[in-house]
Amino acid sequence: MKCIKCGRPVGVGRYCNACGFDNKHIAKALNTADYYYNIGLEKAQMHDLSGAEMYLKKALTYNKSHKNARNLLGLVYNEMGEGGKAYIQWKVSAKLSSVEENIANLYIKQMEEHPAVFEEINETAKKYNAALSYAKQGSDDLAMIQVKKVLSVTPNFVNAHLLFALLHMRAGDNASAQADLNNVLAIDRYNTTARRYLKEIGENPETVAEKIPADALKPDNENLKNVRPVDHYEDPNKETWKQFVYMLIGLAIGVVAMFVLVIPSVKASVSVDYNNLKKEYSQTTNKKDAEINTLKDDKKSLQKKNKKLTKRLKVYEGSKGEDSMYDSILKASQAYSSGNYVECAKHLLKVDKSSLPSSTAKNLYTSMKDKAFQNAATQLYNSGKASFDAYKYQDALDDLEQSYKYDKSYNTEYHIAMCYKYLNKNADKAQEYFYDIINNSGDSDLIRKAANLGLDMVINSAKEAAAKAKGGSTKSSDSKSDSDDDSTDSSESKKSSSKSTTEEDFSTDTADDNE
């Protein structure tokens, strides 16, 4: 044995002669790994592959560099139809000894010389995972198809046989399930899962194992015959209490095994009725869901038809006491002929061109709309501008908003915002118009004025909010009267200044419009 710390030979007392490191516990761990490896080898030679897998994994927990344990574990995986896992164990083992001869290199070479082996491994894994997913979703038929494909490629895949047996048990075909479980026991003679399934379908695992014909068992693997046990290290200071600990562990395993084997069989009888009721409930629910979906589809179809008919009815008869679209076009045509473009545009707004049934009506609508909307927008803007200059802001707002419906002019939008500002209502709407002018108009003069006035509104709003938050109700009556006098003076001065500002700004606007 070599020192785990410096790599030099270790003396009889398990102390390194070079560095003095105590390798006693390391030796015990290596001894334990050899012990579990030998048990795993015995299990493998008895065709107890699942038991061998368990003990070999334990050996690797104590000594991960145990190449013999890895090689044997790879052979066990290969026997159980899991070539991918076997290949991984052999690759790890081959990395552990670069100088010494390692049988894992031979196993790897045999696999890599036949690329089809890896394709089979990949296909087996994909199909098995698909079958497992279908089984969890309740699609047992699809799962069976996938399992059959897996077993046709890898007939010794233990987990696939177990899944096939479970699917047959769920389908009530216990005879087929028993045949699948016999196949499992032919590969892994003491597989606990297969034995538990046999007990659930009313068969004695011991009796069934005796009934398996000798030729049904998988012949002994020549590679397993060549594997030999290792001489494990006996510690000179072996503690006597280990036997007592092992006895307690065995007792605990027995108790756990009793619960694992007995409780599922008891639960199985109770769960049969529950599964039947669950299946009936699921079928009833699916039927009702299908009926509900059909009614929903019918409802959507009827709603679409109703919407189309309502739209067509509006063209000919109108709705809610309003004129029909044909009436609106006739009135618009009369107003257009008389040169009353404002009235014409008002009627054309009520018409939806896409709903008009004839091309003649659509052409008439188009020919009137372009001229009527432009002239109506100009007349209403001029009227609104005149009212604005006369400080009649509400009248101006009414005309300007009508003009804006027909022509989205930024100049009109600016005057609408100013009306909201001087009427002291809907400040958010005024700011919205100002921001639109700033962001989209491209007119530097309009942008400058909108930015100044919009900022002024934001500042005033902030001051009002701050004054309210301060709690003006706590002021004394004297200070309140003084404040009223100051506010009266400031409002008069503000009114005169705003008036002069308005006259200055909009005299400039008028000049721009005339140009």
Buried (B, 14 or more C-beta within 10 A) or exposed (E): EEBBBEEEEBEEEBBBEBEEBBBBEBBBBBBBBBBBBBBBBBBBBEBBBBBBBBBBEBBBEBBEBBBBBBBBBBBBBBBBBBBEBBBBBBBBBBEBEEEEEBBBBBBBEEBEEEEEBBEBBEBBBEBBEBBBEBBEEEBBEBBBBBBEBBBEBBEBBBBBBBBBBBBBBBEEBBEBBBBBBBBBBBBBBBBBBBBBBBBBBEBEBEEBBEEBEEEEEBEEBEBBEEBEBBEBBEEEEEEEEEEEEEEEEEEEEEEEEEEEEEEBEEEEEEEEEEEEEEEEEEEEEEEEEEEEEEEEEEEEEEEEEEEEEEBEEBBEEBEEEEBBBBBBBBBBBEBBEEEBBBBBBBBBBBBEEEBBEEEEBBEBBEEBBEEBBBBBBBBBBEBBBEBBBEEBBEBBBBBBBBBBBBBEBBBBBBBBBBBBBBBEEEBEEBBBBBBBBBEEBEBEEBBEBBBEBBEEBEEEEEEEEEEEEEEEEEEEEEEEEEEEEEEEEEEEEEEEEBEEEBEEBBEEBEEEEEE
